[in-house]
Amino acid sequence: MSHDAMTPTAPATARPMTGREAYEEDVRRRPTYDNGAPRRSWDQLDDIAQLSWNRNPTPRDYPARKPE
């Protein structure tokens, strides 16, 4: 048995999300702000907000909203 045959195969991993993909997924999960206003599209975000998403491209985990 060769060394390669004994080496476990690494699981296939998905590529990391881009900041835009993460933001759009985040908007899909929570399309409005707490006040009910719709969230902006990626193209409407200012440069600082886009930079923040690009630095940490992770959709947020939101707690369930309380019924009103």
Backbone hydrogen bonds, N-H to C=O, Kabsch-Sander energy under -0.5 kcal/mol:
donor,donor_aa,acceptor,acceptor_aa,energy
6,M,2,S,-1.0
6,M,3,H,-0.6
7,T,3,H,-0.9
7,T,4,D,-0.5
22,A,18,T,-2.5
23,Y,19,G,-2.6
24,E,20,R,-2.8
25,E,21,E,-2.2
26,D,22,A,-2.4
27,V,23,Y,-2.6
28,R,24,E,-1.9
29,R,25,E,-2.2
30,R,26,D,-2.2
33,Y,37,A,-3.2
36,G,33,Y,-2.3
39,R,31,P,-2.4
44,Q,41,S,-1.1
45,L,41,S,-0.7
45,L,42,W,-1.3
50,Q,46,D,-2.2
51,L,47,D,-2.5
52,S,48,I,-2.2
53,W,49,A,-2.1
54,N,50,Q,-2.5
55,R,51,L,-2.1
56,N,52,S,-1.8
58,T,56,N,-2.5
62,Y,60,R,-0.7
